Amino acid sequence: MVDDAAVRDDLRRQIRARLAEKRLPSLDGVSKSHRGTGRPCIVCRRAIGPTEVERELDGVGAVLIAHEVCYVL
């Protein structure tokens, strides 16, 4: 999904900006990884395909879905 260093750096900048503007929630909770379900990643907004790993984070009143790679950024 995010292979290029420049793409990862740009995505990190976007994540920091969205967190600062409260457009991307910051949640602590229980997470689990599984095969992608086609749902959109909350970080990069792209669909998570069945050949990719999807990270699901259950927070207070919300479930967030992200590519495993995006989650660790």
ZAMARGU-4260 file (C-alpha; in steps of 0.2 Angstrom, whole numbers, plus 5000, padded with zeros to 4 digits):
<rodrens>
0) 5000/5000/5000 | 5012/5014/5006 | 5029/5008/4998 | 5038/5024/4993 | 5047/5034/5007
5) 5041/5051/5000 | 5023/5045/5000 | 5024/5039/5018 | 5032/5056/5023 | 5017/5065/5015
10) 5005/5054/5023 | 5013/5057/5040 | 5011/5076/5037 | 4993/5073/5032 | 4990/5063/5048
15) 4998/5076/5059 | 4988/5090/5052 | 4971/5080/5053 | 4975/5075/5071 | 4979/5093/5075
20) 4963/5099/5067 | 4953/5086/5075 | 4948/5079/5058 | 4956/5062/5063 | 4951/5055/5079
25) 4965/5049/5091 | 4958/5034/5101 | 4965/5021/5113 | 4957/5004/5113 | 4958/4986/5108
30) 4964/4983/5091 | 4964/4967/5080 | 4971/4964/5063 | 4963/4953/5049 | 4961/4952/5030
35) 4955/4967/5021 | 4936/4969/5019 | 4935/4982/5006 | 4931/4996/5019 | 4940/5013/5017
40) 4955/5016/5028 | 4952/5031/5039 | 4970/5037/5036 | 4973/5036/5018 | 4954/5034/5013
45) 4958/5020/5001 | 4949/5004/5001 | 4958/4990/5010 | 4958/4975/4998 | 4957/4956/5003
50) 4976/4954/5000 | 4980/4968/5012 | 4980/4968/5031 | 4966/4978/5040 | 4968/4985/5057
55) 4952/4988/5067 | 4952/4998/5082 | 4938/4998/5094 | 4937/5014/5104 | 4924/5023/5115
60) 4908/5023/5103 | 4918/5021/5087 | 4927/5008/5077 | 4941/5014/5066 | 4948/5004/5051
65) 4965/5007/5043 | 4978/4998/5033 | 4990/4990/5044 | 5004/5000/5036 | 4994/5016/5038
70) 4990/5012/5057 | 5009/5011/5061 | 5013/5028/5053
</rodrens>
